[in-house]
Amino acid sequence: MDVNQILQNVATTATNVGLKILAAIVLYMIGRWLISFVIKLMHRALDAQHVDATIQRYLGNIISVVLNIALVIALLGYFGVETTTFAALLAGAGLAIGAAWGGLLTNFAAGAFLVILRPYKVGDFITAGGVTGTVKEIGLFVTTILTPDNVQTYVGNNKIFSDTIQNYSANSFRRVDLVAQLNHSVDHNDAIKRLKEKLGQIPNVIAEPAPDVEILEFNLSGPVLCVRPYCHTDNYWQVYFDTNKLIRETFGAAGYPTPERHYVLRNSG
């Protein structure tokens, strides 16, 4: 076999392989587009049935994973790989991975229970797995939470499911808990009256239940008032900060003296 024939065979083989790779890339891109199209159609159909966004995203994740695996198997079949053998190997690998990484399966099962039992949904403000924030997505293995300082945090579903979950969005309102320190000489009844009159003027403080202002405890500086207005979860921090400012401004306008601790020193001699 001469050199020219060898070069011709190499060029022919390279061309065929190159065309196959190019076709595979095109097929992959088309496949990915079709997967996205199918998921969009599913979301539209579920939207029309008013299915909750939490369930929609969870189902979308499952369908996306299954279709992407099918796409990879189809591409391998295009290159001549025996897909039945590959499927068997994939199943065996799945069992091996499942045995080695049981935590992934646990997170998957916990995610399914979270979607079924619905302790929270997408958009709720929660504390779960030691993280506080707004739920962006309940995925196959993790829940995505956006914290108040705008950090996207991923928490394992099993960690959430096996721990305490606090859902601040479950009820129509929540209580803001603040305290106000008084000087010993201040008439606590006057302070309570002033705060109760002004708390209702803070934007987004609801009228029912009415804000609570009572003596919480005593310390070396004097009485400590609990100041507790109620508001919707979306307005919590605005009411929190506005109430703090109100306490400062109300006590300043009333001319209350600054709280200070009093000590008595006695000469034992």
C-alpha positions in Angstrom: 0.0 0.0 0.0 1.6 3.3 -1.1 1.7 6.5 0.8 -0.9 8.3 -1.3 -3.5 5.5 -0.7 -2.8 5.7 3.1 -3.2 9.4 3.1 -6.4 9.1 1.1 -7.8 6.5 3.6 -6.8 8.7 6.5 -8.5 11.7 4.9 -11.6 9.7 4.1 -11.8 8.4 7.7 -11.2 11.8 9.2 -13.9 13.3 7.0 -16.4 10.6 8.0 -15.6 11.0 11.7 -15.7 14.8 11.4 -19.1 14.6 9.7 -20.4 12.2 12.3 -19.1 14.5 15.1 -20.7 17.5 13.4 -24.0 15.7 13.0 -23.8 14.6 16.6 -23.4 18.2 17.7 -26.3 19.3 15.6 -28.4 16.5 17.0 -27.4 17.4 20.5 -28.4 21.0 20.0 -31.7 20.0 18.4 -32.3 17.5 21.2 -31.6 20.2 23.9 -34.0 22.6 22.1 -36.7 19.9 22.0 -36.2 19.2 25.7 -36.6 22.8 26.6 -39.6 23.0 24.3 -41.3 20.0 26.0 -40.6 21.5 29.4 -42.1 24.8 28.4 -45.2 23.1 27.0 -45.5 21.1 30.3 -45.3 24.4 32.3 -48.0 26.0 30.0 -50.3 23.0 30.4 -49.8 23.0 34.2 -50.3 26.8 34.4 -53.6 26.3 32.5 -54.6 23.8 35.2 -53.4 26.3 37.9 -50.9 23.8 39.3 -48.6 25.2 42.0 -45.2 26.5 40.8 -43.5 24.3 43.4 -44.9 21.1 41.7 -44.2 22.5 38.3 -40.5 23.0 38.9 -40.1 19.7 40.6 -41.7 17.8 37.7 -39.7 19.9 35.3 -36.5 18.8 36.9 -37.4 15.1 36.8 -38.5 15.3 33.1 -35.3 17.3 32.2 -33.0 14.6 33.8 -34.9 11.7 32.1 -34.9 13.3 28.7 -31.2 14.3 28.9 -30.3 10.7 29.7 -32.4 9.5 26.8 -30.6 12.1 24.5 -27.1 10.8 25.6 -28.2 7.2 25.0 -29.5 8.2 21.5 -26.2 9.9 20.6 -24.2 6.9 21.8 -26.4 4.7 19.6 -25.7 7.0 16.7 -22.0 6.3 17.1 -22.5 2.6 17.1 -22.5 2.0 20.9 -24.9 -0.8 21.9 -27.6 1.1 23.8 -29.0 -1.9 25.5 -25.6 -2.8 26.9 -25.1 0.8 27.8 -28.6 1.0 29.5 -27.6 -2.2 31.5 -24.3 -0.6 32.5 -26.1 2.6 33.4 -28.5 0.7 35.6 -25.7 -1.2 37.3 -23.7 2.0 37.8 -26.8 3.6 39.2 -27.1 0.8 41.8 -23.5 1.1 42.6 -23.6 4.8 43.0 -26.9 4.5 45.0 -25.2 2.2 47.4 -22.1 4.4 47.7 -23.9 7.7 47.8 -27.1 6.8 49.7 -27.4 10.4 50.7 -28.4 11.4 47.2 -31.3 8.9 47.2 -32.2 10.1 50.7 -32.3 13.7 49.4 -34.3 12.7 46.4 -36.9 10.9 48.6 -37.0 13.8 51.0 -37.6 16.2 48.1 -40.6 14.1 46.9 -42.1 14.2 50.4 -41.6 18.0 50.6 -43.5 18.4 47.4 -46.3 16.0 48.5 -46.6 17.3 52.1 -46.1 20.9 51.2 -44.6 22.4 54.4 -43.6 25.3 52.2 -43.8 26.3 48.5 -41.8 28.4 46.1 -41.9 32.1 47.2 -42.4 31.3 50.9 -40.1 32.9 53.5 -38.8 30.1 55.8 -36.1 29.0 58.2 -35.0 25.4 57.3 -31.8 23.5 57.7 -30.3 26.4 59.5 -30.9 28.8 56.6 -33.4 31.7 56.5 -34.7 33.1 53.3 -37.1 32.9 50.4 -37.6 29.6 48.6 -36.6 29.8 44.9 -36.8 26.2 44.0 -37.4 22.7 45.4 -35.0 20.6 43.3 -34.5 16.8 43.0 -31.8 16.8 45.7 -31.6 20.3 47.2 -33.8 23.3 47.9 -32.6 26.7 46.7 -33.1 29.5 49.2 -32.3 33.2 48.7 -31.2 34.7 52.0 -32.1 38.3 52.9 -28.5 39.4 52.1 -29.0 38.1 48.5 -27.0 34.9 48.8 -28.3 31.9 46.9 -28.0 28.9 49.2 -28.5 25.3 48.5 -29.7 23.0 51.3 -30.0 19.2 51.1 -33.7 18.2 51.0 -33.1 15.5 53.7 -31.4 18.1 56.0 -34.5 20.2 55.7 -37.0 17.3 56.0 -35.3 15.9 59.1 -35.0 19.3 60.9 -37.4 21.9 62.1 -39.1 24.0 59.4 -40.5 27.5 60.2 -42.7 28.9 57.5 -43.2 32.7 58.1 -45.5 32.9 55.0 -48.0 30.3 56.2 -50.1 32.8 58.1 -51.5 36.2 57.0 -49.4 38.2 59.5 -46.5 37.8 61.9 -45.4 39.6 65.1 -42.4 42.0 65.3 -40.6 41.5 68.6 -38.7 44.5 70.0 -37.9 45.9 73.4 -37.6 49.4 74.8 -35.5 50.2 77.9 -36.9 52.8 80.3 -35.1 54.8 83.0 -36.2 54.1 86.6 -37.8 57.5 86.9 -40.0 57.2 83.8 -43.7 56.5 84.3 -44.2 53.2 82.4 -47.9 53.9 81.9 -47.1 57.1 80.1 -44.5 55.4 77.9 -46.9 52.6 77.0 -49.7 55.0 76.1 -47.4 57.1 73.9 -46.1 54.0 72.0 -49.6 52.5 71.5 -50.9 55.8 70.1 -48.1 56.0 67.5 -47.5 52.3 66.5 -50.7 52.3 64.4 -49.4 55.1 62.3 -46.4 53.1 61.1 -47.1 52.0 57.4 -48.2 48.4 57.0 -48.8 47.8 60.8 -52.2 46.0 60.9 -55.0 47.1 63.2 -56.1 43.6 64.3 -54.5 42.2 66.3 -53.5 45.5 67.9 -49.9 46.2 68.8 -48.8 44.9 72.2 -46.8 47.2 74.6 -46.3 45.9 78.1 -43.7 45.5 80.8 -41.5 42.6 79.9 -39.0 42.5 82.7 -36.9 44.7 85.0 -33.1 45.2 85.1 -30.6 47.5 86.7 -31.5 50.3 84.4 -35.3 50.1 85.0 -38.4 48.6 83.3 -38.1 47.0 79.9 -41.1 47.2 77.6 -41.9 44.7 74.9 -43.1 46.5 71.8 -44.9 44.1 69.4 -46.7 45.4 66.3 -48.1 42.9 63.7 -47.7 43.0 59.9 -47.5 40.9 56.8 -44.3 38.9 56.3 -43.4 41.0 53.2 -43.3 44.1 55.3 -41.5 42.6 58.4 -38.2 44.4 58.1 -39.7 47.8 57.1 -42.0 47.6 60.2 -39.1 46.4 62.4 -36.8 49.3 61.5 -39.6 51.9 61.6 -40.7 50.7 65.1 -37.1 51.1 66.3 -37.0 54.6 65.0 -40.4 55.3 66.6 -39.3 54.2 70.0 -36.2 56.5 69.9 -38.2 59.5 68.6 -41.1 59.0 71.0 -38.9 58.8 74.0 -36.8 61.7 72.9 -39.9 63.9 72.3 -41.2 63.0 75.7 -37.9 64.1 77.3 -37.3 60.7 79.0 -33.9 60.6 80.7 -31.3 58.1 79.3 -31.5 54.7 81.0 -28.6 54.2 83.4 -27.7 51.6 85.9 -27.7 52.5 89.7 -25.3 50.8 92.1 -25.1 51.2 95.9 -21.7 50.9 97.5 -21.7 50.1 101.2 -18.8 50.3 103.5 -18.6 47.0 105.4 -16.1 48.5 107.8 
